[in-house]
Structure formats: structure tokens, C-alpha cells
Amino acid sequence: MKNSIVKYAGILFLFLLTIASTAKAQIGTEGSTVLRKIATKATAEKEVTPDIIYLSVSLKEYYLGGNMKKKVEIKDLEKQLFDATSKAGIKEDDLTIQNIYSYQYNPDKKKKEVDFLQSRQYRIKVTDLSKLNQILDAVDSKGIQNTSIAEYDYSEKESVELQLKAEAFQKAKKTAQTLAQNADSQLGDALTINDNSNLSSVTFRPVAAKTMRAYSASADMDGLEENSLDIDIHPMKISVQIDVVFEIK
């Protein structure tokens, strides 16, 4: 009998506890307010003229008059390039070696004598475009394999990005205000702000690097053909995107 009383008392306690919990949950739900939000996004962009060029220059060894005993070595061509960039005021850190290649040279395939020629590719950061001719003219033209514009950039890019982000935020806020007014509501504070700008895309990279000076030659490097230096700088576009969530009242 005693055990039955204890058992029923326990069941009654659990029943009352369940009722109390349910009532509390209902009261909490009725007393709480749902946070009303509105999400907007906006972009801002600006075109600027690049003032930095990353120049790609490839040098290669060659034989004077096809004589395999008279080779113009890559170290001599490289020294000419380094001296030319130094005279043009380009910092040492702005000239780097990107790739090193070697290839077989055997003009007479009947002979077993085979030599290897070396080629190197350099990347030069140029901020004074008037110095380009000065640099290239100081290097043995027969040793220049090709030159091209690898990349453009803009020195004030970060400052422009900050201005555009502020502009994009104001656009997003204006859109949110318009939507809130149409919903008979008032715009509250910004709850979250996300910068979804793809900043890596603001640096202009030509799909195919523009060849500025090309050299073609026969096997013995005679009869070089040179094209004039022609630089066509296109505007680059800096774009940002801001996503904002506002409270509405």
C-alpha cells in the first residue's frame, strides 16, 4: 500500500511539472517580440587609369653568327637588364626572376654535338612608363626573346576601395529605407554588415599578355625583326559589394 502511494505521488508530480513547463513556455512565447529585419545589398565601382605596370621580360642566350664557340651568356644579358633598371630608378626588389628554362640547340641535326641554351623570365614593376624604352634599349636586342604587360595596378587602390565601400553602404541603406516605408515601417540600426568584395579582381590582368616588343629570327639569329614599342593602357575597374541587414520597427 505504501509503495502504491509513493508511485502515484511520483506520477502526479511529473504531471504537474509538465503542466507548469508548458504554461511557462506559452507565457514566454506570448511575451516575446519577433525581431523584424530587412536585408539589402549594393555595389559601387569606379574606373581608374593604372599607374603601375608589371612588365614581363624574357631573355635568352644565343650564338654570335651561329658560331657555337661564341655564345652570349644569360649572365651578361641579365647584367644589362639589372643595370638598365637600376639607372631607371627601379628598386632592386621590383625586379625578380620568375622562371628559368633551358633547351637544346643543335642547328645541324646530322652532328652529334648538342648544346643547351638558357632562357630566363623576369618580372619588373614599373611606375614611370617613360622609362620603358630606356630599359629595353639598354639590353642586347638579340637576347630579348619577348616582352609583355603581365599586369596593371593602381597605387591608390586601397583608398578608392574604402570610398566605394562607404558609398555602397549608403546605397544599401537608402534601398532599405524605401522598402521599410512601403511596408509602413521605420528603418532601425544595421545589425550585420558583410563585405563581399572580391578585391583580387580589381587588379587588371590581360587575358592574353599584350606583346609590346617581339623578336623573330632564323636558326643562326640573323635577320632580326623588331616591332616598335606600343603600350595601350586600358582603364581598370575597382568594384565592391556590401551586404547589410537592418532592423525595421
C-alpha positions in Angstrom: 0.0 0.0 0.0 2.8 2.3 0.9 4.6 1.6 -2.4 1.4 2.4 -4.4 1.0 5.8 -2.7 4.7 6.7 -3.5 4.2 5.5 -7.1 1.0 7.6 -7.6 2.6 10.6 -5.9 5.5 10.4 -8.3 3.2 10.3 -11.3 1.2 13.3 -10.0 4.5 15.2 -9.6 5.6 14.6 -13.1 2.1 15.6 -14.4 2.2 18.9 -12.5 5.7 19.6 -13.7 4.8 19.1 -17.3 1.8 21.4 -17.0 4.0 24.1 -15.4 6.6 23.8 -18.1 4.0 24.1 -20.9 2.4 27.2 -19.3 5.8 28.8 -18.8 6.7 28.2 -22.5 3.4 29.7 -23.6 3.8 32.8 -21.5 7.4 33.2 -22.8 6.2 33.0 -26.4 3.4 35.4 -25.9 5.6 37.9 -24.1 8.5 37.9 -26.7 8.6 40.0 -29.8 9.9 38.8 -33.2 12.8 40.8 -34.5 11.8 42.2 -37.9 14.7 42.5 -40.4 15.4 43.5 -43.9 18.5 42.5 -45.9 19.8 44.6 -48.8 23.0 44.7 -50.9 24.6 47.3 -53.0 27.7 47.7 -55.3 29.8 50.6 -56.1 32.5 50.9 -58.8 34.9 53.3 -60.3 37.2 53.3 -63.3 40.8 54.5 -62.8 43.8 54.7 -65.1 46.6 52.3 -64.0 49.8 53.9 -62.9 51.7 50.7 -62.2 52.7 48.2 -64.8 54.2 44.7 -64.2 56.4 44.0 -67.2 57.4 40.5 -68.2 60.7 40.3 -70.0 62.3 37.0 -71.3 66.0 36.9 -72.1 67.7 34.0 -73.9 71.3 33.0 -74.8 72.3 33.0 -78.4 75.4 32.4 -80.6 77.0 35.2 -82.5 76.5 34.5 -86.2 75.6 30.9 -85.3 79.1 30.2 -84.2 78.7 27.7 -81.3 82.1 28.9 -79.9 80.8 32.4 -79.4 77.9 32.3 -77.0 76.3 35.4 -75.4 75.5 34.1 -72.0 72.5 34.8 -69.9 74.5 36.3 -67.1 75.7 39.0 -69.5 72.2 39.8 -70.7 70.9 39.7 -67.1 73.6 42.2 -66.0 72.5 44.6 -68.8 68.9 44.3 -67.7 69.8 44.9 -64.0 72.0 47.9 -64.8 69.3 49.4 -67.0 66.6 49.1 -64.4 68.9 50.5 -61.7 69.6 53.6 -63.9 65.9 54.0 -64.5 65.4 54.2 -60.7 63.7 50.9 -60.3 64.2 49.3 -56.9 66.1 46.0 -56.6 63.0 44.3 -55.0 60.9 45.4 -58.0 62.9 43.1 -60.4 62.5 39.4 -59.8 63.3 36.2 -61.7 60.1 34.3 -62.4 61.2 31.3 -64.4 64.4 29.6 -65.7 64.4 27.4 -68.8 66.9 25.5 -70.8 66.6 24.0 -74.3 68.7 22.0 -76.7 70.5 23.9 -79.5 71.6 21.8 -82.5 71.3 23.6 -85.8 72.9 20.8 -87.7 71.0 17.7 -86.7 73.5 15.4 -88.5 76.1 16.3 -86.0 76.1 14.7 -82.5 77.3 18.0 -80.9 74.4 19.4 -78.9 74.5 22.4 -76.6 72.0 23.8 -74.1 70.9 27.4 -74.1 69.3 29.1 -71.1 66.3 31.4 -71.0 65.1 33.4 -68.1 61.8 35.3 -67.5 61.8 38.4 -65.3 59.0 40.5 -63.7 59.6 44.2 -63.4 57.4 46.7 -61.5 57.4 50.0 -63.5 55.8 53.2 -62.1 57.3 55.6 -64.6 56.2 54.4 -68.1 58.6 56.8 -69.8 61.4 54.6 -68.6 60.3 51.5 -70.6 62.2 52.4 -73.8 65.3 53.3 -71.8 65.3 49.9 -70.1 64.8 47.8 -73.2 67.1 49.8 -75.4 69.9 49.1 -73.0 69.7 45.3 -73.4 71.1 43.4 -76.4 68.1 43.1 -78.7 69.2 39.7 -79.9 69.0 38.5 -76.4 65.4 39.7 -75.8 63.0 36.9 -76.5 59.8 38.8 -75.8 58.3 41.5 -73.6 54.7 41.8 -72.5 52.5 43.5 -70.0 51.6 40.9 -67.4 49.5 43.0 -65.1 48.2 46.5 -64.3 47.6 48.1 -60.9 46.7 51.4 -59.3 48.7 52.9 -56.4 45.7 54.5 -54.7 43.6 51.3 -54.9 43.0 50.9 -51.2 41.9 54.5 -50.7 39.4 54.1 -53.6 38.1 50.8 -52.1 37.3 52.5 -48.8 35.4 55.3 -50.5 33.4 52.8 -52.6 32.5 50.7 -49.5 31.1 53.8 -47.8 29.2 54.6 -51.0 27.9 51.1 -51.3 26.7 51.1 -47.6 24.7 54.3 -48.2 23.1 52.8 -51.3 22.1 49.7 -49.3 20.7 51.9 -46.5 18.7 54.0 -49.0 17.2 50.9 -50.5 16.3 49.5 -47.1 14.6 52.8 -46.1 12.5 52.8 -49.3 11.4 49.2 -48.6 10.7 49.8 -45.0 8.5 52.9 -45.8 6.5 50.8 -48.3 5.9 48.3 -45.5 4.7 51.1 -43.2 7.7 50.6 -41.0 10.8 52.6 -39.9 14.3 51.6 -40.5 16.4 50.7 -37.4 20.1 50.1 -36.8 22.3 48.0 -39.0 22.5 44.5 -37.4 25.2 43.0 -39.7 27.4 44.3 -42.4 29.3 41.9 -44.7 31.9 43.0 -47.2 31.6 40.6 -50.1 34.0 42.4 -52.4 36.3 40.3 -54.5 39.3 42.5 -54.0 41.6 40.3 -56.0 39.7 41.1 -59.1 40.5 44.8 -59.1 43.9 44.3 -60.5 43.6 44.1 -64.2 45.2 41.1 -65.8 45.0 40.9 -69.6 43.5 37.6 -70.8 46.5 37.4 -73.1 49.5 39.4 -72.1 50.0 42.2 -74.6 53.2 41.7 -76.6 55.0 45.0 -76.7 58.2 44.0 -78.5 58.8 40.7 -80.3 61.8 39.3 -82.0 61.8 36.6 -84.6 65.0 35.2 -86.1 66.3 32.3 -88.1 68.3 29.5 -86.5 71.5 31.4 -86.8 69.9 34.5 -85.3 70.4 36.6 -88.4 67.9 39.0 -89.8 66.2 40.0 -86.6 62.8 41.6 -87.0 61.8 44.2 -84.3 58.4 45.7 -83.7 58.1 49.1 -82.2 57.2 49.6 -78.6 53.4 50.1 -78.3 51.7 50.4 -75.0 47.9 50.6 -74.8 46.8 51.2 -71.2 43.2 50.4 -70.6 41.2 51.7 -67.6 40.8 49.3 -64.8 37.5 49.0 -62.8 37.5 48.8 -59.0 34.3 47.2 -57.6 33.0 46.5 -54.1 29.8 44.8 -52.8 28.3 45.3 -49.4 25.5 43.2 -47.8 23.6 44.8 -44.9 20.9 43.5 -42.6 18.8 46.3 -40.9 16.2 46.2 -38.2 12.8 47.5 -39.0 10.4 48.8 -36.5 
